[in-house]
Amino acid sequence: MKVTLTLEAGNGELGHVEAEGVTYEDAKASAEALIPEDSKAIVIRVGRNRRPRP
């Protein structure tokens, strides 16, 4: 599972962090740990890790 967070910094600038985990909860917690102190998550996107086709 992959989680991408769109961040808004204290000065209004936008940014992104992303993390992967076995479950949504693991991926979200890992992504949240990457948020800088003066920023907050404003959008959460979820994607599944896709296996390559043979």
DSSP file (Angstrom, degrees, kcal/mol; ACC not computed):
  #  RESIDUE AA STRUCTURE BP1 BP2  ACC     N-H-->O    O-->H-N    N-H-->O    O-->H-N    TCO  KAPPA ALPHA  PHI   PSI    X-CA   Y-CA   Z-CA
    1    1 A M              0   0    0      0, 0.0    20,-2.4     0, 0.0     2,-0.4   0.000 360.0 360.0 360.0 138.2    0.0    0.0    0.0
    2    2 A K  E     -AB  20  47A   0     45,-3.7    45,-2.8    18,-0.2     2,-0.4  -0.966 360.0-166.8-121.4 135.2    1.3    3.5   -0.9
    3    3 A V  E     -AB  19  46A   0     16,-2.8    16,-2.3    -2,-0.4     2,-0.5  -0.984   0.9-169.0-122.6 130.3    0.1    6.7    0.7
    4    4 A T  E     -AB  18  45A   0     41,-2.5    41,-2.9    -2,-0.4     2,-0.5  -0.981   7.3-160.9-117.3 126.9    0.9   10.2   -0.6
    5    5 A L  E     -AB  17  44A   0     12,-3.1    12,-1.9    -2,-0.5     2,-0.5  -0.914  10.2-146.0-107.8 131.1    0.2   13.2    1.5
    6    6 A T  E     -AB  16  43A   0     37,-2.4    36,-3.0    -2,-0.5    37,-1.2  -0.848  26.9-155.6 -89.7 130.1   -0.2   16.7    0.1
    7    7 A L  E     -AB  15  41A   0      8,-3.5     8,-1.8    -2,-0.5     2,-0.5  -0.791  16.9-154.9-112.0 149.1    1.2   19.1    2.7
    8    8 A E  E     -AB  14  40A   0     32,-2.6    32,-1.7    -2,-0.3     6,-0.2  -0.986  19.3-147.8-120.2 120.6    0.6   22.8    3.4
    9    9 A A  E >   - B   0  39A   0      4,-3.1     3,-2.2    -2,-0.5    30,-0.2  -0.325  32.0-100.1 -79.3 166.6    3.5   24.6    5.1
   10   10 A G  T 3  S+     0   0    0     28,-0.9    -1,-0.1     1,-0.3    29,-0.1   0.763 124.8  53.4 -57.8 -27.1    3.0   27.4    7.5
   11   11 A N  T 3  S-     0   0    0      2,-0.1    -1,-0.3    27,-0.1    28,-0.1   0.357 123.2-103.7 -91.3   5.4    3.8   29.9    4.8
   12   12 A G  S <  S+     0   0    0     -3,-2.2    -2,-0.1     1,-0.3     2,-0.1   0.324  74.4 139.6  93.1  -7.9    1.2   28.4    2.4
   13   13 A E        -     0   0    0     -5,-0.1    -4,-3.1     1,-0.1    -1,-0.3  -0.415  45.3-134.0 -70.5 146.8    3.6   26.5    0.2
   14   14 A L  E     +A    8   0A   0     -6,-0.2     2,-0.3    -2,-0.1    -6,-0.2  -0.739  31.4 159.1-101.2 150.5    2.4   23.0   -0.9
   15   15 A G  E     -A    7   0A   0     -8,-1.8    -8,-3.5    -2,-0.3     2,-0.3  -0.899  25.0-128.8-153.7-179.5    4.6   19.9   -0.9
   16   16 A H  E     -A    6   0A   0     -2,-0.3     2,-0.3   -10,-0.3   -10,-0.2  -0.984  13.3-176.2-139.8 148.5    4.3   16.1   -0.9
   17   17 A V  E     -A    5   0A   0    -12,-1.9   -12,-3.1    -2,-0.3     2,-0.3  -0.977  11.5-170.0-135.0 151.0    5.5   13.1    1.1
   18   18 A E  E     +A    4   0A   0     -2,-0.3     2,-0.3   -14,-0.2   -14,-0.2  -0.993   7.1 174.1-142.3 152.1    4.9    9.5    0.3
   19   19 A A  E     -A    3   0A   0    -16,-2.3   -16,-2.8    -2,-0.3     2,-0.3  -0.973  18.3-137.3-150.0 160.0    5.5    6.2    2.1
   20   20 A E  E     +A    2   0A   0     -2,-0.3     2,-0.3   -18,-0.2   -18,-0.2  -0.886  24.4 161.9-121.1 153.7    4.7    2.5    1.6
   21   21 A G        -     0   0    0    -20,-2.4     6,-0.0    -2,-0.3    -2,-0.0  -0.968  50.6-104.8-158.8 169.8    3.6   -0.1    4.1
   22   22 A V  S    S+     0   0    0     -2,-0.3     2,-0.3     2,-0.0    -1,-0.1   0.878 107.1  25.1 -68.8 -37.6    2.0   -3.5    4.2
   23   23 A T  S  > S-     0   0    0    -22,-0.1     4,-2.4     1,-0.1     5,-0.2  -0.775  87.0-108.5-121.2 167.0   -1.3   -1.9    5.3
   24   24 A Y  H  > S+     0   0    0     -2,-0.3     4,-3.0     1,-0.2     5,-0.2   0.920 119.9  53.2 -58.3 -44.8   -2.9    1.5    4.9
   25   25 A E  H  > S+     0   0    0      1,-0.2     4,-2.3     2,-0.2    -1,-0.2   0.899 109.8  47.1 -60.4 -42.7   -2.3    2.2    8.6
   26   26 A D  H  > S+     0   0    0      2,-0.2     4,-2.2     1,-0.2    -1,-0.2   0.929 114.6  46.2 -64.3 -45.9    1.4    1.4    8.3
   27   27 A A  H  X S+     0   0    0     -4,-2.4     4,-2.3     2,-0.2    -2,-0.2   0.908 113.4  49.0 -65.3 -41.9    1.8    3.5    5.2
   28   28 A K  H  X S+     0   0    0     -4,-3.0     4,-2.7     2,-0.2    -1,-0.2   0.918 111.3  49.1 -64.5 -43.9   -0.1    6.4    6.6
   29   29 A A  H  X S+     0   0    0     -4,-2.3     4,-1.6    -5,-0.2    -1,-0.2   0.899 111.9  49.5 -62.9 -40.3    1.9    6.4    9.9
   30   30 A S  H  < S+     0   0    0     -4,-2.2     4,-0.4     2,-0.2    -2,-0.2   0.906 112.8  46.8 -65.4 -41.3    5.1    6.3    7.9
   31   31 A A  H >< S+     0   0    0     -4,-2.3     3,-1.5     1,-0.2     4,-0.3   0.911 109.6  53.6 -66.9 -42.2    4.1    9.2    5.7
   32   32 A E  H >< S+     0   0    0     -4,-2.7     3,-1.3     1,-0.3    -1,-0.2   0.830 100.5  61.4 -62.6 -31.4    2.9   11.2    8.7
   33   33 A A  T 3< S+     0   0    0     -4,-1.6    -1,-0.3     1,-0.2    -2,-0.2   0.696 100.4  56.3 -67.3 -17.4    6.3   10.7   10.3
   34   34 A L  T <  S+     0   0    0     -3,-1.5    -1,-0.2    -4,-0.4    -2,-0.2   0.477  78.6 113.6 -92.1  -4.2    7.8   12.6    7.3
   35   35 A I  S <  S-     0   0    0     -3,-1.3     6,-0.0    -4,-0.3    -3,-0.0  -0.544  71.0-121.5 -73.0 124.6    5.7   15.7    7.8
   36   36 A P    >   -     0   0    0      0, 0.0     3,-1.9     0, 0.0    -1,-0.1  -0.252  26.1-107.9 -62.0 156.1    7.8   18.7    8.7
   37   37 A E  T 3  S+     0   0    0      1,-0.3    -2,-0.1   -28,-0.0     0, 0.0   0.816 116.8  47.3 -58.4 -35.9    7.0   20.4   12.0
   38   38 A D  T 3  S+     0   0    0      2,-0.0   -28,-0.9   -27,-0.0    -1,-0.3   0.277 103.8  80.2 -92.2  13.2    5.4   23.6   10.4
   39   39 A S  E <   -B    9   0A   0     -3,-1.9     2,-0.3   -30,-0.2   -30,-0.2  -0.735  56.7-159.7-117.6 164.1    3.3   21.6    7.9
   40   40 A K  E     -B    8   0A   0    -32,-1.7   -32,-2.6    -2,-0.2     2,-0.4  -0.990  27.1-110.2-140.5 150.9    0.0   19.8    7.9
   41   41 A A  E     +B    7   0A   0     -2,-0.3   -34,-0.2   -34,-0.2     3,-0.1  -0.649  34.4 169.7 -79.0 130.5   -1.5   17.1    5.6
   42   42 A I  E     +     0   0A   0    -36,-3.0     2,-0.3    -2,-0.4   -35,-0.2   0.579  66.3  29.4-115.9 -17.1   -4.4   18.5    3.6
   43   43 A V  E     -B    6   0A   0    -37,-1.2   -37,-2.4     2,-0.0     2,-0.5  -0.996  61.5-159.4-143.7 138.9   -5.0   15.6    1.1
   44   44 A I  E     -B    5   0A   0     -2,-0.3     2,-0.4   -39,-0.2   -39,-0.2  -0.983   9.5-171.3-118.8 126.2   -4.4   11.9    1.5
   45   45 A R  E     -B    4   0A   0    -41,-2.9   -41,-2.5    -2,-0.5     2,-0.4  -0.937   5.9-159.1-115.1 140.8   -4.0    9.7   -1.7
   46   46 A V  E     +B    3   0A   0     -2,-0.4     2,-0.3   -43,-0.2   -43,-0.2  -0.954  14.3 169.3-122.2 137.1   -3.9    6.0   -1.5
   47   47 A G  E     -B    2   0A   0    -45,-2.8   -45,-3.7    -2,-0.4     2,-0.3  -0.984  28.1-124.7-141.5 153.7   -2.6    3.6   -4.1
   48   48 A R        -     0   0    0     -2,-0.3     2,-0.5   -47,-0.2    -2,-0.0  -0.743  30.2-111.3 -95.7 145.6   -1.8   -0.1   -4.2
   49   49 A N        -     0   0    0     -2,-0.3     2,-0.4     1,-0.0    -1,-0.0  -0.656  39.2-143.8 -72.7 122.7    1.6   -1.4   -5.1
   50   50 A R        -     0   0    0     -2,-0.5     3,-0.0     3,-0.0    -1,-0.0  -0.714   3.6-130.6 -94.9 140.0    1.1   -3.1   -8.5
   51   51 A R        -     0   0    0     -2,-0.4     2,-0.1     1,-0.1    -1,-0.0  -0.671  32.7-106.4 -82.3 139.6    2.8   -6.3   -9.5
   52   52 A P        -     0   0    0      0, 0.0    -1,-0.1     0, 0.0     0, 0.0  -0.383  36.3-113.0 -64.2 143.3    4.5   -6.2  -12.9
   53   53 A R              0   0    0      1,-0.1    -3,-0.0    -2,-0.1     0, 0.0  -0.560 360.0 360.0 -77.0 141.2    2.6   -8.2  -15.5
   54   54 A P              0   0    0      0, 0.0    -1,-0.1     0, 0.0     0, 0.0   0.498 360.0 360.0 -69.1 360.0    4.5  -11.3  -16.8
